[in-house]
């Protein structure tokens, strides 16, 4: 995993090994949904 913060914009990349693709996709969706929720909370 790597992250890069640029002011109000950030980048995040994740790669899961030894997980079926459908499980990895579901996990990615949950992570990004949580990140969007956290960002919405801090935005007001």
C-alpha positions as CSV (number, residue, x, y, z in Angstrom):
1,X,0.0,0.0,0.0
2,X,1.2,3.5,-0.7
3,X,-0.3,7.0,-0.1
4,X,0.4,10.4,-1.3
5,X,-1.1,13.6,0.1
6,X,-1.3,16.7,-2.0
7,X,-3.1,19.5,-0.2
8,X,-6.8,18.6,-0.3
9,X,-6.2,15.6,-2.6
10,X,-4.8,12.2,-1.6
11,X,-4.0,9.0,-3.4
12,X,-4.1,5.5,-2.1
13,X,-3.2,2.3,-3.9
14,X,-3.9,-1.2,-2.5
15,X,-3.0,-4.6,-3.8
16,X,-4.1,-7.8,-2.1
17,X,-2.2,-11.1,-2.7
18,X,-3.6,-14.5,-2.1
19,X,-7.2,-13.3,-2.1
20,X,-9.7,-14.1,-4.8
21,X,-10.4,-11.1,-7.0
22,X,-14.0,-10.8,-5.9
23,X,-13.0,-10.7,-2.2
24,X,-10.3,-8.1,-2.9
25,X,-12.8,-6.0,-4.8
26,X,-15.3,-6.2,-2.0
27,X,-12.5,-5.2,0.6
28,X,-11.4,-2.3,-1.6
29,X,-15.0,-1.0,-1.9
30,X,-15.4,-1.2,1.9
31,X,-12.1,0.7,2.5
32,X,-12.9,3.5,0.1
33,X,-16.5,3.7,1.4
34,X,-15.1,4.2,4.9
35,X,-12.6,6.8,3.7
36,X,-15.4,8.7,1.9
37,X,-17.4,8.7,5.1
38,X,-14.5,10.0,7.2
39,X,-13.9,12.8,4.6
40,X,-17.6,13.7,4.7
41,X,-17.5,13.9,8.5
42,X,-14.6,16.3,8.5
43,X,-16.1,18.4,5.7
44,X,-19.1,19.2,7.8
